[in-house]
Structure formats: C-alpha cells, structure tokens
C-alpha cells in the first residue's frame, strides 16, 4: 500500500488515518513517529513501554475478558489498549499476576494505566493525521 | 521493588511525561506542564497519606 506521509498539518486519506491508528496501537508512539512527530513519539514509546514492563515486573496481571465480572472485563479492555505489548507479553507467557505479591496492585495499576494512556495517544495521532493539530 | 514512595514517584513521572507531551506543543511548555503535573501527583499523594495517617489500619 502506497501511503503518503505528511510534511505538515494536512488531512490524510481515511485509509492512512486508520493505518496510523493501528500502528500506534501496535507500538506505542509509532503513529506519531510515522507522522514525523519524533519527539512526542519517542516520549510515548519510552514512557508507555516502561510502564508496561514495570507492571509486569511488579507481578501485575493482564486480565482476561470475563463478562461475568464487569470490573475484570473493563480492566481487560484497558490492558488491551497496550496493543502489541499486550500480545507480546501474552505470547511469552507473562502477565499471569501474583495475587499474594506485595506489588500486585501496583503492577495492575501500571499495566492498566499504560493501556489507557496509549488509547489517548492513539486519539492524538488520529487528530494529527486529520490535520487538526 | 518494594518502596511504595519510589513506585509513586516513577508512576507520577511517566504519566506526567505522557500528559505533558499530549497537551502541549512547545517543548518548553511541555517541560513546565510535566513538572507541574509531577509535583501535583506527588504532593497530592503525600497530603492524602498525611490525612489518612491517624486512621487505624484495621479493626482490632
């Protein structure tokens, strides 16, 4: 797919906007990097990746989708916001969580916040791709 | 990593950096907002902790 990379604030094609959002979801900050917003993209890439990895290191849990437990399902949706990091950790067998660990809730907080912040970052990339910023 | 204060500081720093980069265009403004958010996060947590200090940890 031949996609046009912007050099200034201008609206991109809808397919390109969707591509930017998916890219930003798969790798935090990658949407901004692709849009040539390098400084922002690097901040998002480093900060959100660090939050996610710290969450796993603190023995937090990547929650499963259990619709019978609405709060768990909401946490799972937030976790899913980390995109590629989420699937990478899942594929490597991380994110099981250790409920009895003293840092368990801290780990969950880091993981959930990383996912939610990445959703905000994707919305920002969406606005940038549409030339609104 | 067992220090709650250290975890609080790390969390505040990372979230502040993301919010500052999202909300401001100019690097100088980003640094100012980031520092303000960081100080607010840590300050609010310390004040909340100080206010909760008199409460007992559990019913005994």
N, CA and C atoms of all chains as a GROMACS GRO file, in nm:
protein
  579
    1UNK      N    1   0.084  -0.119   0.000
    1UNK     CA    2   0.000   0.000   0.000
    1UNK      C    3   0.088   0.124   0.000
    2UNK      N    4   0.070   0.208  -0.101
    2UNK     CA    5   0.147   0.332  -0.108
    2UNK      C    6   0.076   0.437  -0.025
    3UNK      N    7   0.140   0.481   0.082
    3UNK     CA    8   0.077   0.580   0.170
    3UNK      C    9   0.159   0.707   0.169
    4UNK      N   10   0.087   0.818   0.180
    4UNK     CA   11   0.150   0.949   0.176
    4UNK      C   12   0.183   0.993   0.317
    5UNK      N   13   0.310   1.020   0.344
    5UNK     CA   14   0.350   1.069   0.475
    5UNK      C   15   0.344   1.220   0.475
    6UNK      N   16   0.284   1.280   0.576
    6UNK     CA   17   0.267   1.424   0.576
    6UNK      C   18   0.395   1.498   0.612
    7UNK      N   19   0.407   1.617   0.559
    7UNK     CA   20   0.520   1.702   0.597
    7UNK      C   21   0.471   1.822   0.677
    8UNK      N   22   0.340   1.839   0.691
    8UNK     CA   23   0.284   1.949   0.768
    8UNK      C   24   0.143   1.914   0.809
    9UNK      N   25   0.072   2.012   0.873
    9UNK     CA   26  -0.065   1.984   0.916
    9UNK      C   27  -0.161   1.978   0.798
   10UNK      N   28  -0.196   1.859   0.756
   10UNK     CA   29  -0.293   1.840   0.649
   10UNK      C   30  -0.363   1.707   0.672
   11UNK      N   31  -0.489   1.702   0.624
   11UNK     CA   32  -0.566   1.580   0.643
   11UNK      C   33  -0.518   1.471   0.550
   12UNK      N   34  -0.503   1.350   0.606
   12UNK     CA   35  -0.460   1.237   0.524
   12UNK      C   36  -0.581   1.159   0.476
   13UNK      N   37  -0.556   1.065   0.388
   13UNK     CA   38  -0.662   0.978   0.339
   13UNK      C   39  -0.716   0.892   0.454
   14UNK      N   40  -0.845   0.858   0.451
   14UNK     CA   41  -0.902   0.777   0.559
   14UNK      C   42  -0.825   0.646   0.584
   15UNK      N   43  -0.781   0.581   0.477
   15UNK     CA   44  -0.707   0.455   0.494
   15UNK      C   45  -0.574   0.480   0.567
   16UNK      N   46  -0.512   0.592   0.537
   16UNK     CA   47  -0.386   0.625   0.602
   16UNK      C   48  -0.408   0.660   0.749
   17UNK      N   49  -0.518   0.730   0.776
   17UNK     CA   50  -0.551   0.763   0.915
   17UNK      C   51  -0.572   0.633   0.995
   18UNK      N   52  -0.643   0.539   0.935
   18UNK     CA   53  -0.664   0.411   1.002
   18UNK      C   54  -0.532   0.338   1.023
   19UNK      N   55  -0.445   0.345   0.922
   19UNK     CA   56  -0.312   0.282   0.933
   19UNK      C   57  -0.233   0.342   1.049
   20UNK      N   58  -0.238   0.474   1.062
   20UNK     CA   59  -0.166   0.542   1.172
   20UNK      C   60  -0.219   0.495   1.308
   21UNK      N   61  -0.352   0.484   1.319
   21UNK     CA   62  -0.411   0.442   1.447
   21UNK      C   63  -0.373   0.299   1.482
   22UNK      N   64  -0.377   0.212   1.384
   22UNK     CA   65  -0.340   0.071   1.409
   22UNK      C   66  -0.192   0.062   1.446
   23UNK      N   67  -0.110   0.139   1.374
   23UNK     CA   68   0.034   0.140   1.404
   23UNK      C   69   0.058   0.188   1.548
   24UNK      N   70  -0.012   0.295   1.586
   24UNK     CA   71   0.001   0.348   1.722
   24UNK      C   72  -0.049   0.251   1.826
   25UNK      N   73  -0.144   0.171   1.790
   25UNK     CA   74  -0.195   0.072   1.885
   25UNK      C   75  -0.096  -0.044   1.900
   26UNK      N   76  -0.038  -0.086   1.787
   26UNK     CA   77   0.056  -0.199   1.792
   26UNK      C   78   0.183  -0.164   1.867
   27UNK      N   79   0.235  -0.046   1.841
   27UNK     CA   80   0.358   0.001   1.909
   27UNK      C   81   0.331   0.141   1.962
   28UNK      N   82   0.328   0.160   2.093
   28UNK     CA   83   0.300   0.294   2.149
   28UNK      C   84   0.394   0.400   2.090
   29UNK      N   85   0.335   0.507   2.041
   29UNK     CA   86   0.415   0.617   1.986
   29UNK      C   87   0.451   0.601   1.839
   30UNK      N   88   0.431   0.483   1.782
   30UNK     CA   89   0.472   0.459   1.643
   30UNK      C   90   0.390   0.543   1.546
   31UNK      N   91   0.264   0.568   1.580
   31UNK     CA   92   0.182   0.653   1.494
   31UNK      C   93   0.240   0.792   1.482
   32UNK      N   94   0.282   0.847   1.595
   32UNK     CA   95   0.344   0.981   1.594
   32UNK      C   96   0.477   0.978   1.520
   33UNK      N   97   0.554   0.874   1.541
   33UNK     CA   98   0.684   0.864   1.471
   33UNK      C   99   0.660   0.860   1.321
   34UNK      N  100   0.560   0.788   1.277
   34UNK     CA  101   0.530   0.778   1.134
   34UNK      C  102   0.484   0.912   1.079
   35UNK      N  103   0.415   0.989   1.164
   35UNK     CA  104   0.367   1.122   1.123
   35UNK      C  105   0.476   1.229   1.136
   36UNK      N  106   0.598   1.185   1.163
   36UNK     CA  107   0.714   1.274   1.179
   36UNK      C  108   0.704   1.362   1.302
   37UNK      N  109   0.631   1.317   1.402
   37UNK     CA  110   0.630   1.385   1.533
   37UNK      C  111   0.725   1.306   1.624
   38UNK      N  112   0.852   1.314   1.590
   38UNK     CA  113   0.951   1.225   1.650
   38UNK      C  114   0.966   1.241   1.801
   39UNK      N  115   0.970   1.367   1.848
   39UNK     CA  116   0.992   1.388   1.992
   39UNK      C  117   0.878   1.329   2.073
   40UNK      N  118   0.756   1.362   2.031
   40UNK     CA  119   0.639   1.307   2.101
   40UNK      C  120   0.638   1.155   2.092
   41UNK      N  121   0.662   1.106   1.973
   41UNK     CA  122   0.660   0.960   1.954
   41UNK      C  123   0.758   0.890   2.044
   42UNK      N  124   0.878   0.947   2.058
   42UNK     CA  125   0.979   0.884   2.144
   42UNK      C  126   0.936   0.888   2.291
   43UNK      N  127   0.877   1.002   2.333
   43UNK     CA  128   0.829   1.012   2.472
   43UNK      C  129   0.725   0.903   2.498
   44UNK      N  130   0.630   0.888   2.405
   44UNK     CA  131   0.525   0.788   2.424
   44UNK      C  132   0.584   0.646   2.420
   45UNK      N  133   0.674   0.623   2.328
   45UNK     CA  134   0.732   0.489   2.315
   45UNK      C  135   0.806   0.450   2.442
   46UNK      N  136   0.889   0.540   2.492
   46UNK     CA  137   0.970   0.509   2.610
   46UNK      C  138   0.882   0.499   2.736
   47UNK      N  139   0.796   0.601   2.756
   47UNK     CA  140   0.718   0.606   2.881
   47UNK      C  141   0.616   0.492   2.889
   48UNK      N  142   0.544   0.467   2.782
   48UNK     CA  143   0.440   0.365   2.787
   48UNK      C  144   0.499   0.224   2.790
   49UNK      N  145   0.608   0.203   2.716
   49UNK     CA  146   0.674   0.072   2.721
   49UNK      C  147   0.729   0.047   2.861
   50UNK      N  148   0.790   0.151   2.920
   50UNK     CA  149   0.845   0.136   3.055
   50UNK      C  150   0.734   0.106   3.156
   51UNK      N  151   0.621   0.173   3.142
   51UNK     CA  152   0.509   0.147   3.234
   51UNK      C  153   0.461   0.003   3.221
   52UNK      N  154   0.452  -0.044   3.098
   52UNK     CA  155   0.403  -0.180   3.076
   52UNK      C  156   0.501  -0.284   3.133
   53UNK      N  157   0.629  -0.266   3.103
   53UNK     CA  158   0.730  -0.361   3.150
   53UNK      C  159   0.739  -0.358   3.304
   54UNK      N  160   0.731  -0.237   3.361
   54UNK     CA  161   0.733  -0.227   3.507
   54UNK      C  162   0.611  -0.297   3.568
   55UNK      N  163   0.497  -0.283   3.502
   55UNK     CA  164   0.376  -0.351   3.551
   55UNK      C  165   0.395  -0.501   3.555
   56UNK      N  166   0.457  -0.555   3.451
   56UNK     CA  167   0.483  -0.699   3.451
   56UNK      C  168   0.587  -0.735   3.557
   57UNK      N  169   0.690  -0.652   3.570
   57UNK     CA  170   0.795  -0.679   3.670
   57UNK      C  171   0.740  -0.674   3.812
   58UNK      N  172   0.636  -0.593   3.831
   58UNK     CA  173   0.574  -0.582   3.964
   58UNK      C  174   0.468  -0.691   3.986
   59UNK      N  175   0.468  -0.788   3.898
   59UNK     CA  176   0.381  -0.907   3.908
   59UNK      C  177   0.233  -0.872   3.893
   60UNK      N  178   0.207  -0.770   3.810
   60UNK     CA  179   0.069  -0.737   3.778
   60UNK      C  180   0.010  -0.839   3.682
   61UNK      N  181  -0.119  -0.828   3.661
   61UNK     CA  182  -0.190  -0.927   3.581
   61UNK      C  183  -0.249  -0.863   3.455
   62UNK      N  184  -0.239  -0.935   3.344
   62UNK     CA  185  -0.313  -0.897   3.224
   62UNK      C  186  -0.447  -0.969   3.233
   63UNK      N  187  -0.551  -0.893   3.257
   63UNK     CA  188  -0.680  -0.953   3.290
   63UNK      C  189  -0.746  -1.018   3.169
   64UNK      N  190  -0.816  -1.129   3.190
   64UNK     CA  191  -0.890  -1.193   3.082
   64UNK      C  192  -1.027  -1.126   3.065
   65UNK      N  193  -1.088  -1.147   2.950
   65UNK     CA  194  -1.223  -1.095   2.928
   65UNK      C  195  -1.325  -1.188   2.993
   66UNK      N  196  -1.370  -1.149   3.110
   66UNK     CA  197  -1.473  -1.227   3.180
   66UNK      C  198  -1.595  -1.136   3.196
   67UNK      N  199  -1.690  -1.154   3.106
   67UNK     CA  200  -1.807  -1.065   3.108
   67UNK      C  201  -1.892  -1.085   3.234
   68UNK      N  202  -1.875  -1.201   3.300
   68UNK     CA  203  -1.950  -1.223   3.424
   68UNK      C  204  -1.898  -1.133   3.536
   69UNK      N  205  -1.774  -1.083   3.520
   69UNK     CA  206  -1.716  -0.990   3.617
   69UNK      C  207  -1.686  -0.859   3.545
   70UNK      N  208  -1.780  -0.765   3.548
   70UNK     CA  209  -1.765  -0.642   3.469
   70UNK      C  210  -1.635  -0.566   3.496
   71UNK      N  211  -1.592  -0.559   3.622
   71UNK     CA  212  -1.470  -0.483   3.651
   71UNK      C  213  -1.348  -0.550   3.589
   72UNK      N  214  -1.346  -0.683   3.590
   72UNK     CA  215  -1.236  -0.757   3.527
   72UNK      C  216  -1.237  -0.734   3.376
   73UNK      N  217  -1.356  -0.732   3.318
   73UNK     CA  218  -1.367  -0.708   3.174
   73UNK      C  219  -1.320  -0.568   3.138
   74UNK      N  220  -1.353  -0.470   3.224
   74UNK     CA  221  -1.306  -0.333   3.199
   74UNK      C  222  -1.154  -0.325   3.208
   75UNK      N  223  -1.098  -0.393   3.308
   75UNK     CA  224  -0.952  -0.394   3.321
   75UNK      C  225  -0.888  -0.461   3.200
   76UNK      N  226  -0.953  -0.567   3.149
   76UNK     CA  227  -0.901  -0.635   3.030
   76UNK      C  228  -0.903  -0.542   2.910
   77UNK      N  229  -1.012  -0.465   2.896
   77UNK     CA  230  -1.021  -0.370   2.786
   77UNK      C  231  -0.911  -0.265   2.795
   78UNK      N  232  -0.884  -0.219   2.918
   78UNK     CA  233  -0.776  -0.122   2.938
   78UNK      C  234  -0.641  -0.185   2.904
   79UNK      N  235  -0.619  -0.309   2.949
   79UNK     CA  236  -0.494  -0.378   2.916
   79UNK      C  237  -0.474  -0.389   2.765
   80UNK      N  238  -0.583  -0.416   2.696
   80UNK     CA  239  -0.577  -0.436   2.551
   80UNK      C  240  -0.532  -0.309   2.479
   81UNK      N  241  -0.546  -0.194   2.544
   81UNK     CA  242  -0.500  -0.068   2.485
   81UNK      C  243  -0.352  -0.066   2.457
   82UNK      N  244  -0.276  -0.153   2.524
   82UNK     CA  245  -0.131  -0.158   2.500
   82UNK      C  246  -0.096  -0.231   2.372
   83UNK      N  247  -0.194  -0.292   2.308
   83UNK     CA  248  -0.175  -0.349   2.175
   83UNK      C  249  -0.065  -0.454   2.164
   84UNK      N  250   0.038  -0.420   2.087
   84UNK     CA  251   0.145  -0.515   2.061
   84UNK      C  252   0.215  -0.562   2.186
   85UNK      N  253   0.231  -0.472   2.283
   85UNK     CA  254   0.294  -0.512   2.409
   85UNK      C  255   0.210  -0.618   2.479
   86UNK      N  256   0.079  -0.600   2.476
   86UNK     CA  257  -0.013  -0.694   2.539
   86UNK      C  258   0.002  -0.832   2.476
   87UNK      N  259  -0.004  -0.836   2.342
   87UNK     CA  260   0.004  -0.965   2.274
   87UNK      C  261   0.143  -1.027   2.288
   88UNK      N  262   0.248  -0.942   2.288
   88UNK     CA  263   0.383  -0.994   2.308
   88UNK      C  264   0.399  -1.058   2.444
   89UNK      N  265   0.350  -0.989   2.547
   89UNK     CA  266   0.359  -1.044   2.683
   89UNK      C  267   0.278  -1.173   2.694
   90UNK      N  268   0.162  -1.174   2.633
   90UNK     CA  269   0.075  -1.292   2.636
   90UNK      C  270   0.143  -1.410   2.566
   91UNK      N  271   0.205  -1.382   2.451
   91UNK     CA  272   0.272  -1.488   2.375
   91UNK      C  273   0.391  -1.544   2.452
   92UNK      N  274   0.457  -1.460   2.530
   92UNK     CA  275   0.574  -1.504   2.606
   92UNK      C  276   0.537  -1.562   2.742
   93UNK      N  277   0.410  -1.564   2.771
   93UNK     CA  278   0.364  -1.625   2.896
   93UNK      C  279   0.374  -1.535   3.017
   94UNK      N  280   0.387  -1.403   2.994
   94UNK     CA  281   0.391  -1.309   3.106
   94UNK      C  282   0.251  -1.256   3.137
   95UNK      N  283   0.239  -1.190   3.251
   95UNK     CA  284   0.113  -1.124   3.283
   95UNK      C  285   0.015  -1.212   3.358
   96UNK      N  286   0.064  -1.321   3.411
   96UNK     CA  287  -0.025  -1.409   3.490
   96UNK      C  288  -0.064  -1.346   3.622
   97UNK      N  289   0.025  -1.262   3.674
   97UNK     CA  290  -0.002  -1.193   3.800
   97UNK      C  291   0.018  -1.285   3.919
   98UNK      N  292   0.063  -1.226   4.030
   98UNK     CA  293   0.079  -1.299   4.156
   98UNK      C  294   0.000  -1.224   4.261
   99UNK      N  295  -0.118  -1.277   4.292
   99UNK     CA  296  -0.210  -1.204   4.380
   99UNK      C  297  -0.148  -1.177   4.517
  100UNK      N  298  -0.066  -1.269   4.566
  100UNK     CA  299  -0.011  -1.253   4.701
  100UNK      C  300   0.113  -1.163   4.704
  101UNK      N  301   0.161  -1.122   4.587
  101UNK     CA  302   0.279  -1.034   4.584
  101UNK      C  303   0.242  -0.896   4.639
  102UNK      N  304   0.330  -0.836   4.720
  102UNK     CA  305   0.300  -0.702   4.775
  102UNK      C  306   0.281  -0.596   4.665
  103UNK      N  307   0.344  -0.618   4.552
  103UNK     CA  308   0.338  -0.517   4.446
  103UNK      C  309   0.231  -0.549   4.341
  104UNK      N  310   0.147  -0.648   4.368
  104UNK     CA  311   0.046  -0.691   4.269
  104UNK      C  312  -0.043  -0.576   4.222
  105UNK      N  313  -0.100  -0.501   4.318
  105UNK     CA  314  -0.192  -0.393   4.280
  105UNK      C  315  -0.118  -0.280   4.208
  106UNK      N  316   0.007  -0.258   4.247
  106UNK     CA  317   0.087  -0.156   4.178
  106UNK      C  318   0.109  -0.200   4.033
  107UNK      N  319   0.141  -0.328   4.016
  107UNK     CA  320   0.161  -0.380   3.880
  107UNK      C  321   0.037  -0.364   3.796
  108UNK      N  322  -0.079  -0.397   3.853
  108UNK     CA  323  -0.205  -0.379   3.780
  108UNK      C  324  -0.225  -0.233   3.742
  109UNK      N  325  -0.196  -0.144   3.835
  109UNK     CA  326  -0.213   0.000   3.808
  109UNK      C  327  -0.124   0.044   3.692
  110UNK      N  328   0.000   0.000   3.692
  110UNK     CA  329   0.091   0.036   3.583
  110UNK      C  330   0.039  -0.020   3.449
  111UNK      N  331  -0.004  -0.146   3.449
  111UNK     CA  332  -0.048  -0.209   3.324
  111UNK      C  333  -0.175  -0.142   3.270
  112UNK      N  334  -0.272  -0.119   3.359
  112UNK     CA  335  -0.399  -0.059   3.316
  112UNK      C  336  -0.376   0.084   3.267
  113UNK      N  337  -0.296   0.159   3.341
  113UNK     CA  338  -0.270   0.298   3.302
  113UNK      C  339  -0.196   0.306   3.170
  114UNK      N  340  -0.101   0.215   3.148
  114UNK     CA  341  -0.028   0.215   3.021
  114UNK      C  342  -0.124   0.194   2.904
  115UNK      N  343  -0.219   0.102   2.921
  115UNK     CA  344  -0.316   0.077   2.814
  115UNK      C  345  -0.408   0.196   2.790
  116UNK      N  346  -0.457   0.256   2.898
  116UNK     CA  347  -0.548   0.371   2.882
  116UNK      C  348  -0.476   0.491   2.822
  117UNK      N  349  -0.352   0.514   2.867
  117UNK     CA  350  -0.276   0.627   2.810
  117UNK      C  351  -0.248   0.604   2.661
  118UNK      N  352  -0.224   0.479   2.624
  118UNK     CA  353  -0.198   0.452   2.482
  118UNK      C  354  -0.323   0.480   2.399
  119UNK      N  355  -0.440   0.458   2.456
  119UNK     CA  356  -0.563   0.493   2.383
  119UNK      C  357  -0.570   0.644   2.360
  120UNK      N  358  -0.532   0.722   2.463
  120UNK     CA  359  -0.528   0.868   2.445
  120UNK      C  360  -0.426   0.908   2.338
  121UNK      N  361  -0.313   0.839   2.337
  121UNK     CA  362  -0.208   0.868   2.239
  121UNK      C  363  -0.259   0.836   2.097
  122UNK      N  364  -0.335   0.728   2.084
  122UNK     CA  365  -0.391   0.692   1.953
  122UNK      C  366  -0.490   0.800   1.906
  123UNK      N  367  -0.571   0.849   1.999
  123UNK     CA  368  -0.666   0.956   1.964
  123UNK      C  369  -0.590   1.081   1.919
  124UNK      N  370  -0.479   1.112   1.986
  124UNK     CA  371  -0.396   1.227   1.947
  124UNK      C  372  -0.337   1.206   1.807
  125UNK      N  373  -0.292   1.083   1.780
  125UNK     CA  374  -0.238   1.053   1.647
  125UNK      C  375  -0.348   1.066   1.542
  126UNK      N  376  -0.469   1.025   1.578
  126UNK     CA  377  -0.585   1.036   1.489
  126UNK      C  378  -0.609   1.184   1.454
  127UNK      N  379  -0.610   1.269   1.557
  127UNK     CA  380  -0.631   1.412   1.534
  127UNK      C  381  -0.519   1.471   1.448
  128UNK      N  382  -0.397   1.429   1.476
  128UNK     CA  383  -0.282   1.479   1.399
  128UNK      C  384  -0.293   1.436   1.254
  129UNK      N  385  -0.332   1.313   1.231
  129UNK     CA  386  -0.343   1.262   1.094
  129UNK      C  387  -0.454   1.334   1.017
  130UNK      N  388  -0.555   1.381   1.090
  130UNK     CA  389  -0.664   1.455   1.025
  130UNK      C  390  -0.630   1.603   1.007
  131UNK      N  391  -0.511   1.643   1.052
  131UNK     CA  392  -0.469   1.782   1.037
  131UNK      C  393  -0.528   1.876   1.139
  132UNK      N  394  -0.583   1.821   1.246
  132UNK     CA  395  -0.644   1.906   1.348
  132UNK      C  396  -0.540   1.964   1.443
  133UNK      N  397  -0.421   1.907   1.446
  133UNK     CA  398  -0.318   1.955   1.539
  133UNK      C  399  -0.190   1.990   1.464
  134UNK      N  400   1.125  -0.441   4.380
  134UNK     CA  401   1.098  -0.300   4.411
  134UNK      C  402   0.984  -0.293   4.512
  135UNK      N  403   1.016  -0.267   4.637
  135UNK     CA  404   0.914  -0.270   4.741
  135UNK      C  405   0.880  -0.131   4.795
  136UNK      N  406   0.954  -0.030   4.756
  136UNK     CA  407   0.930   0.104   4.809
  136UNK      C  408   0.806   0.165   4.744
  137UNK      N  409   0.703   0.188   4.824
  137UNK     CA  410   0.581   0.247   4.772
  137UNK      C  411   0.606   0.389   4.722
  138UNK      N  412   0.689   0.462   4.795
  138UNK     CA  413   0.717   0.600   4.755
  138UNK      C  414   0.789   0.604   4.620
  139UNK      N  415   0.885   0.513   4.603
  139UNK     CA  416   0.958   0.509   4.476
  139UNK      C  417   0.863   0.474   4.360
  140UNK      N  418   0.775   0.378   4.384
  140UNK     CA  419   0.678   0.341   4.280
  140UNK      C  420   0.587   0.459   4.247
  141UNK      N  421   0.547   0.532   4.351
  141UNK     CA  422   0.463   0.651   4.330
  141UNK      C  423   0.536   0.753   4.244
  142UNK      N  424   0.663   0.776   4.276
  142UNK     CA  425   0.742   0.876   4.202
  142UNK      C  426   0.761   0.834   4.056
  143UNK      N  427   0.792   0.705   4.035
  143UNK     CA  428   0.812   0.656   3.898
  143UNK      C  429   0.681   0.667   3.819
  144UNK      N  430   0.570   0.626   3.881
  144UNK     CA  431   0.440   0.634   3.815
  144UNK      C  432   0.407   0.779   3.779
  145UNK      N  433   0.427   0.869   3.875
  145UNK     CA  434   0.397   1.011   3.852
  145UNK      C  435   0.482   1.067   3.739
  146UNK      N  436   0.610   1.029   3.735
  146UNK     CA  437   0.700   1.082   3.632
  146UNK      C  438   0.656   1.034   3.493
  147UNK      N  439   0.622   0.907   3.480
  147UNK     CA  440   0.586   0.853   3.349
  147UNK      C  441   0.452   0.911   3.300
  148UNK      N  442   0.353   0.916   3.389
  148UNK     CA  443   0.223   0.969   3.350
  148UNK      C  444   0.233   1.119   3.317
  149UNK      N  445   0.311   1.191   3.396
  149UNK     CA  446   0.329   1.335   3.372
  149UNK      C  447   0.394   1.359   3.235
  150UNK      N  448   0.493   1.277   3.202
  150UNK     CA  449   0.561   1.293   3.072
  150UNK      C  450   0.463   1.272   2.957
  151UNK      N  451   0.379   1.171   2.968
  151UNK     CA  452   0.284   1.144   2.859
  151UNK      C  453   0.180   1.255   2.848
  152UNK      N  454   0.124   1.297   2.962
  152UNK     CA  455   0.023   1.403   2.958
  152UNK      C  456   0.082   1.534   2.905
  153UNK      N  457   0.203   1.566   2.948
  153UNK     CA  458   0.265   1.691   2.903
  153UNK      C  459   0.289   1.688   2.752
  154UNK      N  460   0.336   1.573   2.701
  154UNK     CA  461   0.360   1.562   2.557
  154UNK      C  462   0.229   1.568   2.479
  155UNK      N  463   0.121   1.519   2.540
  155UNK     CA  464  -0.009   1.521   2.472
  155UNK      C  465  -0.070   1.662   2.469
  156UNK      N  466  -0.054   1.734   2.579
  156UNK     CA  467  -0.130   1.858   2.596
  156UNK      C  468  -0.061   1.984   2.548
  157UNK      N  469   0.069   1.980   2.527
  157UNK     CA  470   0.142   2.100   2.486
  157UNK      C  471   0.225   2.074   2.361
  158UNK      N  472   0.236   2.175   2.276
  158UNK     CA  473   0.312   2.160   2.151
  158UNK      C  474   0.458   2.201   2.170
  159UNK      N  475   0.476   2.312   2.241
  159UNK     CA  476   0.609   2.369   2.260
  159UNK      C  477   0.688   2.289   2.364
  160UNK      N  478   0.814   2.250   2.335
  160UNK     CA  479   0.894   2.173   2.432
  160UNK      C  480   0.906   2.240   2.569
  161UNK      N  481   0.922   2.372   2.566
  161UNK     CA  482   0.935   2.444   2.694
  161UNK      C  483   0.806   2.433   2.776
  162UNK      N  484   0.692   2.448   2.708
  162UNK     CA  485   0.564   2.434   2.776
  162UNK      C  486   0.542   2.291   2.825
  163UNK      N  487   0.591   2.196   2.746
  163UNK     CA  488   0.578   2.056   2.786
  163UNK      C  489   0.655   2.029   2.916
  164UNK      N  490   0.776   2.084   2.925
  164UNK     CA  491   0.856   2.064   3.047
  164UNK      C  492   0.787   2.128   3.167
  165UNK      N  493   0.734   2.250   3.146
  165UNK     CA  494   0.667   2.320   3.257
  165UNK      C  495   0.544   2.243   3.305
  166UNK      N  496   0.461   2.199   3.210
  166UNK     CA  497   0.342   2.124   3.248
  166UNK      C  498   0.379   1.990   3.312
  167UNK      N  499   0.482   1.925   3.256
  167UNK     CA  500   0.525   1.796   3.311
  167UNK      C  501   0.570   1.810   3.456
  168UNK      N  502   0.649   1.914   3.484
  168UNK     CA  503   0.696   1.934   3.621
  168UNK      C  504   0.580   1.969   3.715
  169UNK      N  505   0.485   2.049   3.664
  169UNK     CA  506   0.369   2.085   3.746
  169UNK      C  507   0.285   1.962   3.778
  170UNK      N  508   0.262   1.879   3.678
  170UNK     CA  509   0.183   1.757   3.699
  170UNK      C  510   0.254   1.662   3.796
  171UNK      N  511   0.385   1.649   3.776
  171UNK     CA  512   0.462   1.559   3.863
  171UNK      C  513   0.454   1.605   4.009
  172UNK      N  514   0.476   1.734   4.029
  172UNK     CA  515   0.470   1.789   4.165
  172UNK      C  516   0.329   1.772   4.223
  173UNK      N  517   0.228   1.789   4.139
  173UNK     CA  518   0.089   1.774   4.187
  173UNK      C  519   0.059   1.631   4.226
  174UNK      N  520   0.103   1.537   4.142
  174UNK     CA  521   0.082   1.395   4.173
  174UNK      C  522   0.144   1.359   4.308
  175UNK      N  523   0.272   1.391   4.321
  175UNK     CA  524   0.346   1.351   4.442
  175UNK      C  525   0.293   1.428   4.563
  176UNK      N  526   0.270   1.558   4.546
  176UNK     CA  527   0.219   1.639   4.656
  176UNK      C  528   0.083   1.592   4.704
  177UNK      N  529  -0.008   1.565   4.609
  177UNK     CA  530  -0.142   1.520   4.646
  177UNK      C  531  -0.137   1.386   4.719
  178UNK      N  532  -0.049   1.297   4.673
  178UNK     CA  533  -0.038   1.165   4.737
  178UNK      C  534   0.016   1.179   4.880
  179UNK      N  535   0.115   1.268   4.896
  179UNK     CA  536   0.171   1.287   5.031
  179UNK      C  537   0.068   1.350   5.125
  180UNK      N  538  -0.007   1.446   5.075
  180UNK     CA  539  -0.111   1.510   5.158
  180UNK      C  540  -0.219   1.408   5.194
  181UNK      N  541  -0.261   1.328   5.095
  181UNK     CA  542  -0.363   1.226   5.123
  181UNK      C  543  -0.312   1.126   5.226
  182UNK      N  544  -0.185   1.086   5.212
  182UNK     CA  545  -0.126   0.994   5.308
  182UNK      C  546  -0.119   1.054   5.448
  183UNK      N  547  -0.084   1.181   5.453
  183UNK     CA  548  -0.074   1.250   5.582
  183UNK      C  549  -0.213   1.259   5.647
  184UNK      N  550  -0.316   1.289   5.566
  184UNK     CA  551  -0.452   1.299   5.620
  184UNK      C  552  -0.503   1.163   5.669
  185UNK      N  553  -0.460   1.056   5.605
  185UNK     CA  554  -0.509   0.922   5.643
  185UNK      C  555  -0.428   0.861   5.757
  186UNK      N  556  -0.316   0.924   5.790
  186UNK     CA  557  -0.226   0.868   5.891
  186UNK      C  558  -0.296   0.836   6.025
  187UNK      N  559  -0.386   0.923   6.075
  187UNK     CA  560  -0.449   0.894   6.205
  187UNK      C  561  -0.543   0.774   6.204
  188UNK      N  562  -0.590   0.734   6.086
  188UNK     CA  563  -0.685   0.624   6.082
  188UNK      C  564  -0.616   0.490   6.109
  189UNK      N  565  -0.682   0.403   6.184
  189UNK     CA  566  -0.622   0.272   6.212
  189UNK      C  567  -0.617   0.186   6.087
  190UNK      N  568  -0.521   0.092   6.083
  190UNK     CA  569  -0.506   0.005   5.967
  190UNK      C  570  -0.617  -0.099   5.958
  191UNK      N  571  -0.673  -0.138   6.071
  191UNK     CA  572  -0.779  -0.237   6.070
  191UNK      C  573  -0.850  -0.237   6.202
  192UNK      N  574  -0.969  -0.296   6.204
  192UNK     CA  575  -1.046  -0.304   6.329
  192UNK      C  576  -0.982  -0.404   6.422
  193UNK      N  577  -0.945  -0.360   6.541
  193UNK     CA  578  -0.882  -0.451   6.638
  193UNK      C  579  -0.954  -0.441   6.771
   0.00000   0.00000   0.00000
